């Protein structure tokens, strides 16, 4: 497996995913806060980058629905940037 700074790419992907999730959760907490009400709309507005509508596959015994949407907000992006920084630093 290829190494990135002495660590695996899988660990970097894990950092990025966790950073995006924690950034999104922090954005939702900011949205509920009265203190940051002025900047909250800018931090939690989602921007759709990729949207694939659901496709249904019916096998008469099982039915699957597949769909994918990627719509990050600014806090998620900041979480990813922080995660990559922490991954490179430590």
PyMOL commands that set and color helices and strands:
alter all, ss='L'
color gray80, all
select helices_A, chain A and resi 9-32+37-44+74-89
alter helices_A, ss='H'
color red, helices_A
select strands_A, chain A and resi 3-4+7-8+47-58+63-72
alter strands_A, ss='S'
color yellow, strands_A
deselect
rebuild
show_as cartoon
